[in-house]
Amino acid sequence: MTNPFSLAPAPVVYFGPGKISLLPSVIKSFGSKLLLVTGTKSFAQSTYCQNLLEQLHNQGTALEPVIVSVEPTPDIVDDAVKNALVFNPTVVLAIGGGSVMDAGKAIAAMLPLHEPVKNYLEGVGTKSHPGTKLAFIAVPTTAGTGSEAAKNAVLSETGENGYKRSLRHNNFVPNVAVIDPALTLTCPRTTTAASGMDAFTQLLESYLSTAGNAVTDALACEGLQQISGNLLPAYNSGADINARTGMALAAYLSGVTLTNAGLGLVHGFAASIGGYFPIAHGVICSSLMPAVNHVTVRKLRSQRSNDNALTKYAVIGKMFAGVENKSSEYYVDFLLDTIEKWNVEMNIPRLSQGGVTSSDFTKIVNATDNKNNPVALSREEMLEILEMAG
């Protein structure tokens, strides 16, 4: 029997090497005044950027730039909105990694309201966003966060009373996503590793999520198949366009599945740790992934409370192992060992390298949401995870 479910809208997607060439016509379909959100280096200094600017000039598109150099804060969004009001754009385009896309998504959502974005952040503000926004186009230059398909924009303020929270509405899914894997060919190895493991985490967590459904399960399995064959090749040989294409697809699918199935404890920890420490989101998720899955599987096995979750772990383990006629336990352990092995092979930093110490663990656990994990973990188990990842 298939459980009832609902799905958020998906963007119009143009996927594949060379699809960046479609961007000028996509922009033109939304008007003639573009707010362009980028990072400081990778795309802005590329020939792709120069070609795009030339084409926009030739077609009469006015442009106002916004540079996002860090994970977006409410102040960054508010300042960009304030500065853009005089320009009055007709469309917002974000080209970059997850931080750039989240910033662009939030800017597009807040331009019609003229209010501080903090008022509408989950768990921070008190208002519900009506869902009005400017047209928004997302173009990822990394393969990780899936923001190009997601309905939320993650904003944070880092510090003692910090937070990492979402601005969320079904309408915030980008109108169009142009996903050109060629844009990721120059992505540094460290970014490839952290963003790729983030996509891996999002796909596995949404597949295991208690809020998952038949559609998200199917998409997550396809995404995980792409991860199994392409993450290490993309890391080891960045110019491998086939591997980059597989990872771009995995990242996109992770955005679809997280939007509709939710995420688990790794991302619960990432939200709290990301509010307290200036550690990149992908690094936090990568460093926690082995420990969270190890402790989750151990509890599932001890309680036999959710055999469906163990079956799902085995399905993915068999996919990664690529061998037949082994036991379910073998495949589950193979997946856990692979996650651990990949963290070592790709030199994923530990939490302690980002400034997290054992004295912070209690505060982190108190602020961490455990929803959608296939089994509820105790406070002691969550502390154990932090010890293991520290």
N, C-alpha and C positions, 0 to 999 in steps of 0.2 A: 504494500500500500504506500502511495506517495503522500507525504504530508502536505497540507495546504501551504502556500507561500505567495509572496508578492515580490516584484522586482522593481528597482529604481530604473529610470530611463538611462539609456547608454548614449554616448556621444555619436555623432556621425564620425566615422573613422576612415582615414586614408592611411593605409599601412604598407610599408615596404621601402626598400632602397630607392632613392630618387623622388619620393613623394613630396619632399620639401619644395619641389618646383611648383606644386599646386598652391602654395601658400598665398602668393599675391592675389590670385583669383578668389580664394576663400575669404581673404580679408575684404576685398572689394565688395563681396556680396553682402557685407554688413555695414557698408557706408564708407566714408572717405576720411575719417579721423581716427587714427590708431594710437592707443596707449600701449607702448611696447615695453614689457617687463622682462629684463634679462639679468644674468649674473654679471660679475665684473670681468671675466676673462674668456672662458672657453668659446662660447658662441660669439660674443661681441668682437673677438679678435680673429674670427674665422672668415674664410672666403665666402662661406654661406651667408654670413651677416652682410658683407659688402654687396653681394649679389642681390640680396633681399632689399636692402636700402635703395639700391639703384632702380630696381623694378618698381618699388613703391613710389619713388620720385617720378618715374616715367608715367605711372598710371594716375598721378595726381592725388595720392594719399598723403595727407598731413600726418606728422608723427610727433609724439611726445614720449621721451624715454623715461623709464624708471629703473634704477639699478638696485638689485637686492644682493647684498654680499654675505648675509648671514641668515640663519633660520629666522623666519619672519616673526616679528613682535607686533602687538597691537599698535604701538607708536609708528612703526614703519608703514603699516596699512593706513592708519589715520593721516599721516603726513602725505602719503601718495594720493589719497583721495582729495585732501584739501588742495594740493597743488594742481590736481587734474581738473578741478571744477571749472576754472576759467577756460581751459582748453576744450572741455565738454566733448569727450571722445564718443564715438559710436560703437567702438568695439575694443576689447582688451585682448592682447596677445601675450602669452607668457612662453618664453623659450628658455629652457634650462632644466635644472634638476628639480627635485621635489620641493625645495624651499621656494624657488622661483615660481613654480606652478601654483603652490599654495598661496603665495603672496598675491599673484595675479587673480586667482579665484576669489580671494577675500576682497580685493580692491573692486573687482567687477560687482561683487555682491553689495558692497557698501556705498558705491557711488550714487545710487538712487536715494539713499536714506539720509545722508549728511549727518550721521551720528557716530559716536565712538564705537568701534567694533567690539570692544570689551563688553558692552551692554548685551551682546548677543552670543557670547561664547558659552558653551555648555559648562555648567558647574561654576561659572564665574559671574556671568551677567544674569539678568532677571527677565529679559525680553525674548520673545520668539520672533525670529526673522520671517517676514512675509514671503520670502522667496523671490522677490523682484531683483533683477540684476541686469547689467549690460551683457551683450553678447560676449562670450568668452571662448577663445581658442587656446588650446594647450599643445605645446610641441616639446616633448621630453628630449633631453640630451644625455640622460643616464637611463639605465634600465633597473628600476628599483621600486620607487614608492607607489607607482600606479595612480598618482594623482590625476593623470590625464583621463581616467575613467571614474574617479571617485566623486562622491557628493559632498565631501568635507574638505575644509582647509584648516590645517593644524597651525595654531599660533602659540607662542610661548613667551614667558618672561622668566628668566633664569635668576635664581638666588634663593635665599633662606625661605622666603614665602612664595617661591616660584610656582609656575604651573605650565602645563602643556595641554591645551584644550582645543576642541574643534568648533568651527563655525559650520553648521550643517543644515542642508536642506536638499531635497531631491532635485530642485531646480538648479542647484549649484554644479551639477555634472556639466562639464564643458559642452558647449554647443557642437564644437568640432575638435577632434584630436587628429593631428597630423603626426604620425609616428614613422620617422625615417631612421632606420638603424644606422645609416651612414653617419649620422650626427654623433653617435656614441663611439666611433672608431678611435678617437683620440682621448677617450675617458681614461684617467690615470688608473693604475692597477688598484690602488687603495680604494678609490671610489667604486671601481668595478666590483671589488670584493664586498664592500659594505652594502652597496645598493643591491647587488645580486643576492646576498644573503637576506636582505630585507624582503625582497620579492619571494624568496624561498619561504621565509617565515610566514608571510602573509598568505601564501597559497596553502601551506600546511595547516596554519591555524584556522583558516576559513573552511578547509576541508574537514577538520576535526570539530568545528564549532557546533555547539548545541543548537544554534540558530540556522544551520545550513539547510540546504534543500537539494533536490535532484539536479537542478540547473547549475547551482554553484559547485556542487560536487563534480559534475562533468567538466566544467571549465577549470576547476582547480586541478583535476587530474591531468588535463592537457598542459596546463602551466607547469606542473611539477615534472611532466615528461620533458618539457623544454629545459627546465633547470638541470635535470639529471644529465643531459647530453651536452649542455652548452655553457654552464657557468665556469667550470674550470678551463675549457678552451678559450673563453672570452678573457679570463684572467691571465692565462699564460701566453696568449697570442692576440693582443688587442686588435690587430688588423684583420682578424678572421671575420669577414662579413656574415658568414653563415651562423657562426656562434653569436655574434651581436644581434642578428635578426631573431634567433631563437630566444635570446634574453629579452629583447624588446617585446616580443609576444608574451612571454611569461610575466613581465612587469605589468603590461596592460591587463592581462587576465586577472592578476592579483588585485588590481584596482576594482574590477567588476565584482570579484568574489568578496572582497572585504566590505564593499558597499552594501552587499545584499546578505551576507552571512555573518558579518562581524569578525572580530579577532579574539585571541586568547590572552594568556597570562604574559607572554613575552611583551606584547604591546601594552598590557596593563602596567608592567614594570617600566616600559619605555616612556610612558606618559609621566610617571612620577619622577623617574631619574632625570628625564629631559627637562623637567621644570627646575630641578635643583642644581644640575651640573651642565656646563656648556659642552656636552658630548654630542657628536653627530648622531642623528636618529638611527641610521643604519648600523653604526658601530655598536650602539646599545643593544639593538635587536640581535646582532650577530654574536655578541659576547654572551648573551643570555640564552640563546637558542639551545645549546647542548644541555645545560643544566635543567631548564624548564621541561624539556622533553624527557630527559632521564627520570626526573622525579615524578612527572605525570604518568609515565609508563609503569614505573615501579608501583605507584598507588593503584593504577588500573589493574595490574596483575594481582596485587594483594587483596583487593576487594572484589574482583570480578564483577564490578558494578556497572561496567559499560563495555561489554564484549564487542559492540559495534565499533567503538573507538579503537580497540586493539586490532580488530579486523582491518580498519582503515589504515592504521599504521603499517600493518603487514602488506596491504596492497601497494603502498608507496615504497616500502622496503623492497618488495619483489621487483618493482619498476626500476629502482636504482641498482639492484643486484644484477638483474639481467640473466638470472639462472632459474631453472625450473626444479620442481620436486624437492624443495626444502620445506621445513616446517614454518608455521606462522611465527613461532618464536625466533627462528633464524632470521626471517625477513625484518621483524621489528628491531632486533638487535643490529642487523646490518644498517638500517636507516640511522639508528642512534650513533653507531660507530662512524658512519659517513659524515654526519653533521659535525662530530668532534674532529674527525680527520681533516675536513675542509677548513675548519677554523684554524687549525694548525698550519695547513698548507698555504693559506692565504694571509697568514700573519695577522689575524684579527686581534686587536688590542683587548686587554682585559679591563674590567671596570676600574680597577685601581689605577690604571694609567690615565684615566680621566679625572682622578681626584677622589673617587669614592672610597671610603674607608669603612671598617666594621662599625664605627661609631655612628655611621649614617644609616645602617640597615633598618633599625626600628622605624625611623622616620619614613623611610622609603616604603616599607611594608604597610604602614598605616595609611599611606596615600595611594596604595595600589589596588586597582579593580581586578577581580578574579572572574569576571563574567565570561561566559561562552567557552571556558576551558572544558574539555571533556570530562574532567572530574575536579571537584572543588578541593583545593589544597589548603592545609591548615597554615596558621601563622608560623609555626615551627618549620614547616616544609618550605615556606616562602623565604624564611631566613636562611635555611640550608642552601637554597638556590643562590642567594646572594653570596654566601660563603664560597660556593663552588665557582661562581663567575667572577669573583673578586680577584 
